Amino acid sequence: MRTATARKITPFAWVIGAVAVLLTLTLGVSIGAVSLAPLTIWSEISSNLFGTVSNSTGSESTIIWQLRLPRVLLAFVVGAMLASAGCAYQGTFRNPLADPYLLGVSAGAGLGATIAIFNGSGSSRILLPLAAFAGALGAVILTYSLGRSAIAGRSSTALILAGVAVASLLTAIQTLLQQQNTDKIREIYAWVLGRLSTSGWNDLAIITPYILVCIIILLRYRRVLDVFAVGDEEALTMGLPVARARGAIIVAASLGTAAAVAVTGLIGFVGIIVPHILRLIVGNSYRILLPLSIIY
């Protein structure tokens, strides 16, 4: 009964999601020290994309294209990645409390950013995101290596425990470095708390290709997530290469998350709450949940 209801609701969920995205993007660009009318915003966008006549002034055009629009689009791309990664993790590990930072991505990115800031690279628009990405990627590799070397092999439980251990270790190292360099703590916390105020088109151009590839991979495996729900042994009997599929999903979700946090810092709550909200609307099928998580 719930499945039939979910099928009826799904088309409306897509429409509502698309409308919500447009409204949110418009609202994000319009709000600021200088308020912009929605008609002005879309007139300017239409002028640049389709060559129509714009009714915006030169200063309004600068505000839209150089300040607000790249930040709003970056927020959408990062949010889409975190929500889809959280959804994928919850399906892969069969754990409704899983989020994109489960395997130590946040701790690794935080440590990488901390080291970069201590070395004087905190103001660099290239070195700081690169250091955060390297730290997040290193944490995922270490977690996956520990999970594979465990007695349980590549089981979800082994990976979760390895992620907790790696995150604890890297967080402890980061705390130690902060205590030894107290003059940099404020700058570190400014990054850790997440920020979009200094982002621009370059940041969007850097991470979008990585995130796009990772999301495509996750969408490719969305039906596999439904098979995981019945258990690993049952999935094997159905002919699913469990280890390879789980590995591909984890790598795609982790790399996409690493790319996202490398530019914006740590943004929590999105990856865990969006899938749960959608479950209340469209049910538990990841075939539907994962694509909808991208736009919600």
ChimeraX commands (.cxc) that place a marker at each C-alpha (Angstrom):
marker #1 position 0.00,0.00,0.00 radius 0.5
marker #1 position 2.82,2.36,0.91 radius 0.5
marker #1 position 4.67,1.48,-2.30 radius 0.5
marker #1 position 1.62,2.32,-4.43 radius 0.5
marker #1 position 1.17,5.60,-2.58 radius 0.5
marker #1 position 4.86,6.44,-3.01 radius 0.5
marker #1 position 4.60,5.85,-6.76 radius 0.5
marker #1 position 1.73,8.31,-6.98 radius 0.5
marker #1 position 3.55,10.92,-4.91 radius 0.5
marker #1 position 6.93,10.64,-6.68 radius 0.5
marker #1 position 6.04,12.76,-9.77 radius 0.5
marker #1 position 4.73,15.50,-7.51 radius 0.5
marker #1 position 7.89,15.26,-5.42 radius 0.5
marker #1 position 9.98,15.91,-8.54 radius 0.5
marker #1 position 7.88,18.92,-9.50 radius 0.5
marker #1 position 7.93,20.35,-5.98 radius 0.5
marker #1 position 11.69,19.78,-5.77 radius 0.5
marker #1 position 12.37,21.54,-9.08 radius 0.5
marker #1 position 10.21,24.50,-8.10 radius 0.5
marker #1 position 11.86,24.66,-4.68 radius 0.5
marker #1 position 15.31,24.72,-6.29 radius 0.5
marker #1 position 14.37,27.66,-8.53 radius 0.5
marker #1 position 12.76,29.56,-5.65 radius 0.5
marker #1 position 15.71,28.91,-3.35 radius 0.5
marker #1 position 18.25,29.99,-5.96 radius 0.5
marker #1 position 16.26,33.15,-6.62 radius 0.5
marker #1 position 15.93,33.91,-2.92 radius 0.5
marker #1 position 19.64,33.28,-2.34 radius 0.5
marker #1 position 20.65,35.74,-5.05 radius 0.5
marker #1 position 18.10,38.39,-4.06 radius 0.5
marker #1 position 18.96,38.61,-0.34 radius 0.5
marker #1 position 21.93,40.70,0.79 radius 0.5
marker #1 position 23.08,44.20,1.66 radius 0.5
marker #1 position 21.55,45.26,-1.65 radius 0.5
marker #1 position 18.17,43.65,-2.28 radius 0.5
marker #1 position 17.46,42.53,-5.84 radius 0.5
marker #1 position 14.03,41.90,-7.33 radius 0.5
marker #1 position 13.45,38.39,-8.74 radius 0.5
marker #1 position 12.48,39.91,-12.10 radius 0.5
marker #1 position 15.81,41.75,-12.22 radius 0.5
marker #1 position 17.73,38.58,-11.43 radius 0.5
marker #1 position 16.12,36.46,-14.11 radius 0.5
marker #1 position 16.23,39.30,-16.60 radius 0.5
marker #1 position 20.00,39.52,-16.12 radius 0.5
marker #1 position 20.47,35.76,-16.33 radius 0.5
marker #1 position 18.32,35.57,-19.46 radius 0.5
marker #1 position 20.30,38.43,-21.00 radius 0.5
marker #1 position 23.60,36.59,-20.59 radius 0.5
marker #1 position 22.30,33.19,-21.62 radius 0.5
marker #1 position 19.91,34.05,-24.44 radius 0.5
marker #1 position 20.82,37.60,-25.44 radius 0.5
marker #1 position 17.58,39.19,-24.29 radius 0.5
marker #1 position 17.35,42.75,-22.97 radius 0.5
marker #1 position 18.19,43.15,-19.27 radius 0.5
marker #1 position 16.67,45.80,-17.01 radius 0.5
marker #1 position 19.46,45.58,-14.40 radius 0.5
marker #1 position 22.08,48.25,-13.77 radius 0.5
marker #1 position 25.82,47.69,-14.03 radius 0.5
marker #1 position 26.24,47.36,-10.27 radius 0.5
marker #1 position 23.35,44.91,-10.03 radius 0.5
marker #1 position 24.88,42.82,-12.80 radius 0.5
marker #1 position 28.20,42.73,-10.94 radius 0.5
marker #1 position 26.50,41.70,-7.70 radius 0.5
marker #1 position 24.64,38.89,-9.44 radius 0.5
marker #1 position 27.46,37.42,-11.52 radius 0.5
marker #1 position 30.53,38.09,-9.41 radius 0.5
marker #1 position 29.22,37.74,-5.86 radius 0.5
marker #1 position 25.93,35.98,-5.25 radius 0.5
marker #1 position 25.23,33.60,-8.12 radius 0.5
marker #1 position 28.49,31.59,-7.82 radius 0.5
marker #1 position 27.97,31.19,-4.08 radius 0.5
marker #1 position 24.37,30.07,-4.47 radius 0.5
marker #1 position 25.27,27.58,-7.22 radius 0.5
marker #1 position 28.18,26.28,-5.14 radius 0.5
marker #1 position 25.84,25.79,-2.19 radius 0.5
marker #1 position 23.47,23.82,-4.43 radius 0.5
marker #1 position 26.25,21.61,-5.84 radius 0.5
marker #1 position 27.76,20.91,-2.42 radius 0.5
marker #1 position 24.34,20.25,-0.89 radius 0.5
marker #1 position 23.47,17.85,-3.71 radius 0.5
marker #1 position 26.71,15.94,-3.17 radius 0.5
marker #1 position 26.37,15.72,0.61 radius 0.5
marker #1 position 22.72,14.63,0.43 radius 0.5
marker #1 position 23.35,11.97,-2.22 radius 0.5
marker #1 position 26.46,10.73,-0.39 radius 0.5
marker #1 position 24.52,10.48,2.87 radius 0.5
marker #1 position 21.75,8.57,1.12 radius 0.5
marker #1 position 24.29,6.21,-0.47 radius 0.5
marker #1 position 26.05,5.60,2.85 radius 0.5
marker #1 position 22.77,4.82,4.59 radius 0.5
marker #1 position 21.94,2.24,1.95 radius 0.5
marker #1 position 25.43,0.75,1.75 radius 0.5
marker #1 position 25.87,0.32,5.50 radius 0.5
marker #1 position 22.17,-0.34,6.18 radius 0.5
marker #1 position 22.44,2.31,8.87 radius 0.5
marker #1 position 19.91,5.18,8.94 radius 0.5
marker #1 position 22.31,7.29,11.03 radius 0.5
marker #1 position 25.15,7.16,8.49 radius 0.5
marker #1 position 26.29,10.47,7.02 radius 0.5
marker #1 position 28.93,11.57,4.47 radius 0.5
marker #1 position 31.54,11.97,7.21 radius 0.5
marker #1 position 31.23,8.41,8.49 radius 0.5
marker #1 position 34.60,7.20,7.17 radius 0.5
marker #1 position 36.69,10.03,8.57 radius 0.5
marker #1 position 36.32,12.50,5.71 radius 0.5
marker #1 position 35.61,15.45,8.02 radius 0.5
marker #1 position 38.50,14.64,10.36 radius 0.5
marker #1 position 40.91,14.19,7.46 radius 0.5
marker #1 position 39.82,17.41,5.77 radius 0.5
marker #1 position 40.05,19.28,9.06 radius 0.5
marker #1 position 43.56,18.00,9.70 radius 0.5
marker #1 position 44.68,18.86,6.16 radius 0.5
marker #1 position 43.26,22.37,6.45 radius 0.5
marker #1 position 44.81,22.80,9.88 radius 0.5
marker #1 position 48.26,21.89,8.61 radius 0.5
marker #1 position 47.87,24.25,5.64 radius 0.5
marker #1 position 46.82,27.13,7.90 radius 0.5
marker #1 position 49.73,26.52,10.26 radius 0.5
marker #1 position 52.12,26.62,7.31 radius 0.5
marker #1 position 50.77,29.98,6.20 radius 0.5
marker #1 position 48.63,28.70,3.32 radius 0.5
marker #1 position 45.29,29.51,4.93 radius 0.5
marker #1 position 44.67,32.47,2.66 radius 0.5
marker #1 position 45.51,30.57,-0.52 radius 0.5
marker #1 position 42.48,29.78,-2.69 radius 0.5
marker #1 position 44.37,26.80,-4.14 radius 0.5
marker #1 position 46.57,25.31,-1.41 radius 0.5
marker #1 position 43.96,25.28,1.38 radius 0.5
marker #1 position 41.28,23.34,-0.57 radius 0.5
marker #1 position 44.00,21.08,-1.96 radius 0.5
marker #1 position 45.29,20.30,1.53 radius 0.5
marker #1 position 41.76,19.64,2.81 radius 0.5
marker #1 position 41.03,17.35,-0.14 radius 0.5
marker #1 position 44.30,15.47,0.37 radius 0.5
marker #1 position 43.54,15.03,4.07 radius 0.5
marker #1 position 40.01,13.76,3.39 radius 0.5
marker #1 position 41.23,11.40,0.68 radius 0.5
marker #1 position 44.00,10.09,2.92 radius 0.5
marker #1 position 41.50,9.44,5.72 radius 0.5
marker #1 position 39.23,7.44,3.40 radius 0.5
marker #1 position 42.15,5.38,2.08 radius 0.5
marker #1 position 43.33,4.65,5.63 radius 0.5
marker #1 position 39.82,3.72,6.74 radius 0.5
marker #1 position 39.25,1.44,3.76 radius 0.5
marker #1 position 42.65,-0.21,4.25 radius 0.5
marker #1 position 41.90,-0.92,7.90 radius 0.5
marker #1 position 38.43,-2.18,7.05 radius 0.5
marker #1 position 39.79,-4.60,4.43 radius 0.5
marker #1 position 42.49,-5.91,6.75 radius 0.5
marker #1 position 39.95,-6.74,9.45 radius 0.5
marker #1 position 38.77,-10.28,10.02 radius 0.5
marker #1 position 35.39,-9.31,8.64 radius 0.5
marker #1 position 36.96,-8.36,5.32 radius 0.5
marker #1 position 35.06,-5.59,3.59 radius 0.5
marker #1 position 31.94,-5.86,5.68 radius 0.5
marker #1 position 30.07,-2.69,6.53 radius 0.5
marker #1 position 30.67,-3.14,10.26 radius 0.5
marker #1 position 34.44,-3.32,9.80 radius 0.5
marker #1 position 34.44,-0.15,7.70 radius 0.5
marker #1 position 32.30,1.74,10.21 radius 0.5
marker #1 position 34.58,0.77,13.10 radius 0.5
marker #1 position 37.65,1.67,11.06 radius 0.5
marker #1 position 36.09,5.05,10.23 radius 0.5
marker #1 position 35.42,5.78,13.90 radius 0.5
marker #1 position 39.01,4.86,14.80 radius 0.5
marker #1 position 40.56,6.94,12.02 radius 0.5
marker #1 position 38.34,9.94,12.76 radius 0.5
marker #1 position 39.25,9.79,16.45 radius 0.5
marker #1 position 42.97,9.58,15.66 radius 0.5
marker #1 position 42.96,12.44,13.16 radius 0.5
marker #1 position 40.81,14.63,15.42 radius 0.5
marker #1 position 43.26,14.05,18.27 radius 0.5
marker #1 position 46.18,15.08,16.04 radius 0.5
marker #1 position 44.30,18.18,14.93 radius 0.5
marker #1 position 43.56,19.13,18.54 radius 0.5
marker #1 position 47.22,18.67,19.46 radius 0.5
marker #1 position 48.31,20.96,16.63 radius 0.5
marker #1 position 45.78,23.58,17.68 radius 0.5
marker #1 position 47.08,23.59,21.24 radius 0.5
marker #1 position 50.59,24.17,19.97 radius 0.5
marker #1 position 49.53,27.02,17.69 radius 0.5
marker #1 position 46.80,28.90,19.55 radius 0.5
marker #1 position 47.22,32.03,17.41 radius 0.5
marker #1 position 45.72,30.18,14.43 radius 0.5
marker #1 position 42.68,28.68,16.18 radius 0.5
marker #1 position 40.26,31.39,15.05 radius 0.5
marker #1 position 41.25,30.91,11.41 radius 0.5
marker #1 position 40.89,27.14,11.75 radius 0.5
marker #1 position 37.43,27.36,13.28 radius 0.5
marker #1 position 36.35,29.75,10.53 radius 0.5
marker #1 position 37.11,26.99,8.02 radius 0.5
marker #1 position 35.77,24.10,10.10 radius 0.5
marker #1 position 32.40,25.78,10.63 radius 0.5
marker #1 position 31.91,25.99,6.87 radius 0.5
marker #1 position 31.85,29.07,4.69 radius 0.5
marker #1 position 30.57,30.21,1.31 radius 0.5
marker #1 position 31.12,33.95,1.68 radius 0.5
marker #1 position 34.51,33.94,-0.06 radius 0.5
marker #1 position 33.64,31.43,-2.78 radius 0.5
marker #1 position 33.58,32.27,-6.48 radius 0.5
marker #1 position 33.42,30.81,-9.95 radius 0.5
marker #1 position 36.89,29.28,-9.61 radius 0.5
marker #1 position 35.79,27.18,-6.63 radius 0.5
marker #1 position 32.71,26.04,-8.52 radius 0.5
marker #1 position 34.77,25.13,-11.58 radius 0.5
marker #1 position 37.26,23.15,-9.50 radius 0.5
marker #1 position 34.84,20.85,-7.69 radius 0.5
marker #1 position 31.94,20.51,-10.14 radius 0.5
marker #1 position 33.63,17.94,-12.43 radius 0.5
marker #1 position 34.56,15.71,-9.48 radius 0.5
marker #1 position 31.12,15.96,-7.92 radius 0.5
marker #1 position 29.36,15.39,-11.24 radius 0.5
marker #1 position 31.30,12.18,-11.90 radius 0.5
marker #1 position 30.69,10.93,-8.35 radius 0.5
marker #1 position 26.95,11.62,-8.52 radius 0.5
marker #1 position 26.69,9.82,-11.87 radius 0.5
marker #1 position 28.40,6.77,-10.35 radius 0.5
marker #1 position 26.04,6.82,-7.36 radius 0.5
marker #1 position 23.03,7.06,-9.66 radius 0.5
marker #1 position 24.39,4.10,-11.60 radius 0.5
marker #1 position 24.29,2.01,-8.41 radius 0.5
marker #1 position 20.99,3.29,-6.97 radius 0.5
marker #1 position 19.17,0.01,-7.64 radius 0.5
marker #1 position 22.02,-1.90,-6.00 radius 0.5
marker #1 position 21.33,-0.05,-2.76 radius 0.5
marker #1 position 17.88,-1.64,-2.66 radius 0.5
marker #1 position 19.49,-5.06,-3.02 radius 0.5
marker #1 position 21.84,-4.32,-0.10 radius 0.5
marker #1 position 18.76,-3.94,2.10 radius 0.5
marker #1 position 18.18,-7.71,2.08 radius 0.5
marker #1 position 21.70,-8.46,3.37 radius 0.5
marker #1 position 25.07,-9.37,1.88 radius 0.5
marker #1 position 24.51,-13.12,1.69 radius 0.5
marker #1 position 21.17,-12.74,-0.02 radius 0.5
marker #1 position 22.66,-10.20,-2.43 radius 0.5
marker #1 position 25.42,-12.67,-3.32 radius 0.5
marker #1 position 22.87,-15.37,-4.07 radius 0.5
marker #1 position 21.18,-12.91,-6.45 radius 0.5
marker #1 position 24.44,-12.60,-8.39 radius 0.5
marker #1 position 25.50,-9.18,-7.09 radius 0.5
marker #1 position 29.28,-8.64,-6.62 radius 0.5
marker #1 position 28.80,-7.16,-3.15 radius 0.5
marker #1 position 32.41,-6.18,-2.40 radius 0.5
marker #1 position 32.95,-4.49,-5.76 radius 0.5
marker #1 position 29.61,-2.66,-5.70 radius 0.5
marker #1 position 30.07,-1.48,-2.10 radius 0.5
marker #1 position 33.60,-0.35,-2.90 radius 0.5
marker #1 position 32.48,1.69,-5.91 radius 0.5
marker #1 position 29.70,3.37,-3.94 radius 0.5
marker #1 position 31.96,4.18,-0.99 radius 0.5
marker #1 position 34.73,5.56,-3.20 radius 0.5
marker #1 position 32.34,7.74,-5.21 radius 0.5
marker #1 position 30.54,9.08,-2.13 radius 0.5
marker #1 position 33.78,9.69,-0.24 radius 0.5
marker #1 position 35.60,11.41,-3.10 radius 0.5
marker #1 position 32.61,13.63,-3.81 radius 0.5
marker #1 position 32.33,14.56,-0.14 radius 0.5
marker #1 position 36.06,15.26,0.03 radius 0.5
marker #1 position 35.80,17.59,-2.97 radius 0.5
marker #1 position 32.82,19.38,-1.43 radius 0.5
marker #1 position 34.33,20.02,2.00 radius 0.5
marker #1 position 37.68,20.99,0.49 radius 0.5
marker #1 position 36.13,24.22,-0.80 radius 0.5
marker #1 position 33.36,25.03,1.67 radius 0.5
marker #1 position 34.57,23.53,4.92 radius 0.5
marker #1 position 32.49,21.16,7.01 radius 0.5
marker #1 position 28.73,21.48,6.48 radius 0.5
marker #1 position 26.79,19.06,8.63 radius 0.5
marker #1 position 23.21,17.81,8.93 radius 0.5
marker #1 position 22.45,17.90,5.18 radius 0.5
marker #1 position 23.69,14.40,4.44 radius 0.5
marker #1 position 21.73,12.73,7.21 radius 0.5
marker #1 position 18.45,14.64,7.31 radius 0.5
marker #1 position 17.56,14.98,3.61 radius 0.5
marker #1 position 17.19,11.21,2.97 radius 0.5
marker #1 position 15.06,10.85,6.11 radius 0.5
marker #1 position 12.71,13.66,5.05 radius 0.5
marker #1 position 12.31,12.07,1.63 radius 0.5
marker #1 position 11.59,8.65,3.18 radius 0.5
marker #1 position 8.53,10.14,4.81 radius 0.5
marker #1 position 7.32,11.28,1.39 radius 0.5
marker #1 position 8.31,8.64,-1.18 radius 0.5
marker #1 position 9.19,5.56,0.88 radius 0.5
marker #1 position 12.41,3.57,1.26 radius 0.5
marker #1 position 13.36,2.72,-2.31 radius 0.5
marker #1 position 16.83,4.09,-3.10 radius 0.5
marker #1 position 15.94,4.00,-6.78 radius 0.5
marker #1 position 13.77,7.03,-5.99 radius 0.5
marker #1 position 15.46,8.36,-2.86 radius 0.5
marker #1 position 18.91,8.92,-4.34 radius 0.5
marker #1 position 17.90,11.05,-7.36 radius 0.5
marker #1 position 15.50,13.11,-5.26 radius 0.5
marker #1 position 18.21,13.71,-2.64 radius 0.5
marker #1 position 20.19,15.61,-5.26 radius 0.5
marker #1 position 17.59,18.34,-5.73 radius 0.5
marker #1 position 16.27,18.49,-2.18 radius 0.5
marker link #1:1,2 radius 0.2
marker link #1:2,3 radius 0.2
marker link #1:3,4 radius 0.2
marker link #1:4,5 radius 0.2
marker link #1:5,6 radius 0.2
marker link #1:6,7 radius 0.2
marker link #1:7,8 radius 0.2
marker link #1:8,9 radius 0.2
marker link #1:9,10 radius 0.2
marker link #1:10,11 radius 0.2
marker link #1:11,12 radius 0.2
marker link #1:12,13 radius 0.2
marker link #1:13,14 radius 0.2
marker link #1:14,15 radius 0.2
marker link #1:15,16 radius 0.2
marker link #1:16,17 radius 0.2
marker link #1:17,18 radius 0.2
marker link #1:18,19 radius 0.2
marker link #1:19,20 radius 0.2
marker link #1:20,21 radius 0.2
marker link #1:21,22 radius 0.2
marker link #1:22,23 radius 0.2
marker link #1:23,24 radius 0.2
marker link #1:24,25 radius 0.2
marker link #1:25,26 radius 0.2
marker link #1:26,27 radius 0.2
marker link #1:27,28 radius 0.2
marker link #1:28,29 radius 0.2
marker link #1:29,30 radius 0.2
marker link #1:30,31 radius 0.2
marker link #1:31,32 radius 0.2
marker link #1:32,33 radius 0.2
marker link #1:33,34 radius 0.2
marker link #1:34,35 radius 0.2
marker link #1:35,36 radius 0.2
marker link #1:36,37 radius 0.2
marker link #1:37,38 radius 0.2
marker link #1:38,39 radius 0.2
marker link #1:39,40 radius 0.2
marker link #1:40,41 radius 0.2
marker link #1:41,42 radius 0.2
marker link #1:42,43 radius 0.2
marker link #1:43,44 radius 0.2
marker link #1:44,45 radius 0.2
marker link #1:45,46 radius 0.2
marker link #1:46,47 radius 0.2
marker link #1:47,48 radius 0.2
marker link #1:48,49 radius 0.2
marker link #1:49,50 radius 0.2
marker link #1:50,51 radius 0.2
marker link #1:51,52 radius 0.2
marker link #1:52,53 radius 0.2
marker link #1:53,54 radius 0.2
marker link #1:54,55 radius 0.2
marker link #1:55,56 radius 0.2
marker link #1:56,57 radius 0.2
marker link #1:57,58 radius 0.2
marker link #1:58,59 radius 0.2
marker link #1:59,60 radius 0.2
marker link #1:60,61 radius 0.2
marker link #1:61,62 radius 0.2
marker link #1:62,63 radius 0.2
marker link #1:63,64 radius 0.2
marker link #1:64,65 radius 0.2
marker link #1:65,66 radius 0.2
marker link #1:66,67 radius 0.2
marker link #1:67,68 radius 0.2
marker link #1:68,69 radius 0.2
marker link #1:69,70 radius 0.2
marker link #1:70,71 radius 0.2
marker link #1:71,72 radius 0.2
marker link #1:72,73 radius 0.2
marker link #1:73,74 radius 0.2
marker link #1:74,75 radius 0.2
marker link #1:75,76 radius 0.2
marker link #1:76,77 radius 0.2
marker link #1:77,78 radius 0.2
marker link #1:78,79 radius 0.2
marker link #1:79,80 radius 0.2
marker link #1:80,81 radius 0.2
marker link #1:81,82 radius 0.2
marker link #1:82,83 radius 0.2
marker link #1:83,84 radius 0.2
marker link #1:84,85 radius 0.2
marker link #1:85,86 radius 0.2
marker link #1:86,87 radius 0.2
marker link #1:87,88 radius 0.2
marker link #1:88,89 radius 0.2
marker link #1:89,90 radius 0.2
marker link #1:90,91 radius 0.2
marker link #1:91,92 radius 0.2
marker link #1:92,93 radius 0.2
marker link #1:93,94 radius 0.2
marker link #1:94,95 radius 0.2
marker link #1:95,96 radius 0.2
marker link #1:96,97 radius 0.2
marker link #1:97,98 radius 0.2
marker link #1:98,99 radius 0.2
marker link #1:99,100 radius 0.2
marker link #1:100,101 radius 0.2
marker link #1:101,102 radius 0.2
marker link #1:102,103 radius 0.2
marker link #1:103,104 radius 0.2
marker link #1:104,105 radius 0.2
marker link #1:105,106 radius 0.2
marker link #1:106,107 radius 0.2
marker link #1:107,108 radius 0.2
marker link #1:108,109 radius 0.2
marker link #1:109,110 radius 0.2
marker link #1:110,111 radius 0.2
marker link #1:111,112 radius 0.2
marker link #1:112,113 radius 0.2
marker link #1:113,114 radius 0.2
marker link #1:114,115 radius 0.2
marker link #1:115,116 radius 0.2
marker link #1:116,117 radius 0.2
marker link #1:117,118 radius 0.2
marker link #1:118,119 radius 0.2
marker link #1:119,120 radius 0.2
marker link #1:120,121 radius 0.2
marker link #1:121,122 radius 0.2
marker link #1:122,123 radius 0.2
marker link #1:123,124 radius 0.2
marker link #1:124,125 radius 0.2
marker link #1:125,126 radius 0.2
marker link #1:126,127 radius 0.2
marker link #1:127,128 radius 0.2
marker link #1:128,129 radius 0.2
marker link #1:129,130 radius 0.2
marker link #1:130,131 radius 0.2
marker link #1:131,132 radius 0.2
marker link #1:132,133 radius 0.2
marker link #1:133,134 radius 0.2
marker link #1:134,135 radius 0.2
marker link #1:135,136 radius 0.2
marker link #1:136,137 radius 0.2
marker link #1:137,138 radius 0.2
marker link #1:138,139 radius 0.2
marker link #1:139,140 radius 0.2
marker link #1:140,141 radius 0.2
marker link #1:141,142 radius 0.2
marker link #1:142,143 radius 0.2
marker link #1:143,144 radius 0.2
marker link #1:144,145 radius 0.2
marker link #1:145,146 radius 0.2
marker link #1:146,147 radius 0.2
marker link #1:147,148 radius 0.2
marker link #1:148,149 radius 0.2
marker link #1:149,150 radius 0.2
marker link #1:150,151 radius 0.2
marker link #1:151,152 radius 0.2
marker link #1:152,153 radius 0.2
marker link #1:153,154 radius 0.2
marker link #1:154,155 radius 0.2
marker link #1:155,156 radius 0.2
marker link #1:156,157 radius 0.2
marker link #1:157,158 radius 0.2
marker link #1:158,159 radius 0.2
marker link #1:159,160 radius 0.2
marker link #1:160,161 radius 0.2
marker link #1:161,162 radius 0.2
marker link #1:162,163 radius 0.2
marker link #1:163,164 radius 0.2
marker link #1:164,165 radius 0.2
marker link #1:165,166 radius 0.2
marker link #1:166,167 radius 0.2
marker link #1:167,168 radius 0.2
marker link #1:168,169 radius 0.2
marker link #1:169,170 radius 0.2
marker link #1:170,171 radius 0.2
marker link #1:171,172 radius 0.2
marker link #1:172,173 radius 0.2
marker link #1:173,174 radius 0.2
marker link #1:174,175 radius 0.2
marker link #1:175,176 radius 0.2
marker link #1:176,177 radius 0.2
marker link #1:177,178 radius 0.2
marker link #1:178,179 radius 0.2
marker link #1:179,180 radius 0.2
marker link #1:180,181 radius 0.2
marker link #1:181,182 radius 0.2
marker link #1:182,183 radius 0.2
marker link #1:183,184 radius 0.2
marker link #1:184,185 radius 0.2
marker link #1:185,186 radius 0.2
marker link #1:186,187 radius 0.2
marker link #1:187,188 radius 0.2
marker link #1:188,189 radius 0.2
marker link #1:189,190 radius 0.2
marker link #1:190,191 radius 0.2
marker link #1:191,192 radius 0.2
marker link #1:192,193 radius 0.2
marker link #1:193,194 radius 0.2
marker link #1:194,195 radius 0.2
marker link #1:195,196 radius 0.2
marker link #1:196,197 radius 0.2
marker link #1:197,198 radius 0.2
marker link #1:198,199 radius 0.2
marker link #1:199,200 radius 0.2
marker link #1:200,201 radius 0.2
marker link #1:201,202 radius 0.2
marker link #1:202,203 radius 0.2
marker link #1:203,204 radius 0.2
marker link #1:204,205 radius 0.2
marker link #1:205,206 radius 0.2
marker link #1:206,207 radius 0.2
marker link #1:207,208 radius 0.2
marker link #1:208,209 radius 0.2
marker link #1:209,210 radius 0.2
marker link #1:210,211 radius 0.2
marker link #1:211,212 radius 0.2
marker link #1:212,213 radius 0.2
marker link #1:213,214 radius 0.2
marker link #1:214,215 radius 0.2
marker link #1:215,216 radius 0.2
marker link #1:216,217 radius 0.2
marker link #1:217,218 radius 0.2
marker link #1:218,219 radius 0.2
marker link #1:219,220 radius 0.2
marker link #1:220,221 radius 0.2
marker link #1:221,222 radius 0.2
marker link #1:222,223 radius 0.2
marker link #1:223,224 radius 0.2
marker link #1:224,225 radius 0.2
marker link #1:225,226 radius 0.2
marker link #1:226,227 radius 0.2
marker link #1:227,228 radius 0.2
marker link #1:228,229 radius 0.2
marker link #1:229,230 radius 0.2
marker link #1:230,231 radius 0.2
marker link #1:231,232 radius 0.2
marker link #1:232,233 radius 0.2
marker link #1:233,234 radius 0.2
marker link #1:234,235 radius 0.2
marker link #1:235,236 radius 0.2
marker link #1:236,237 radius 0.2
marker link #1:237,238 radius 0.2
marker link #1:238,239 radius 0.2
marker link #1:239,240 radius 0.2
marker link #1:240,241 radius 0.2
marker link #1:241,242 radius 0.2
marker link #1:242,243 radius 0.2
marker link #1:243,244 radius 0.2
marker link #1:244,245 radius 0.2
marker link #1:245,246 radius 0.2
marker link #1:246,247 radius 0.2
marker link #1:247,248 radius 0.2
marker link #1:248,249 radius 0.2
marker link #1:249,250 radius 0.2
marker link #1:250,251 radius 0.2
marker link #1:251,252 radius 0.2
marker link #1:252,253 radius 0.2
marker link #1:253,254 radius 0.2
marker link #1:254,255 radius 0.2
marker link #1:255,256 radius 0.2
marker link #1:256,257 radius 0.2
marker link #1:257,258 radius 0.2
marker link #1:258,259 radius 0.2
marker link #1:259,260 radius 0.2
marker link #1:260,261 radius 0.2
marker link #1:261,262 radius 0.2
marker link #1:262,263 radius 0.2
marker link #1:263,264 radius 0.2
marker link #1:264,265 radius 0.2
marker link #1:265,266 radius 0.2
marker link #1:266,267 radius 0.2
marker link #1:267,268 radius 0.2
marker link #1:268,269 radius 0.2
marker link #1:269,270 radius 0.2
marker link #1:270,271 radius 0.2
marker link #1:271,272 radius 0.2
marker link #1:272,273 radius 0.2
marker link #1:273,274 radius 0.2
marker link #1:274,275 radius 0.2
marker link #1:275,276 radius 0.2
marker link #1:276,277 radius 0.2
marker link #1:277,278 radius 0.2
marker link #1:278,279 radius 0.2
marker link #1:279,280 radius 0.2
marker link #1:280,281 radius 0.2
marker link #1:281,282 radius 0.2
marker link #1:282,283 radius 0.2
marker link #1:283,284 radius 0.2
marker link #1:284,285 radius 0.2
marker link #1:285,286 radius 0.2
marker link #1:286,287 radius 0.2
marker link #1:287,288 radius 0.2
marker link #1:288,289 radius 0.2
marker link #1:289,290 radius 0.2
marker link #1:290,291 radius 0.2
marker link #1:291,292 radius 0.2
marker link #1:292,293 radius 0.2
marker link #1:293,294 radius 0.2
marker link #1:294,295 radius 0.2
marker link #1:295,296 radius 0.2
view
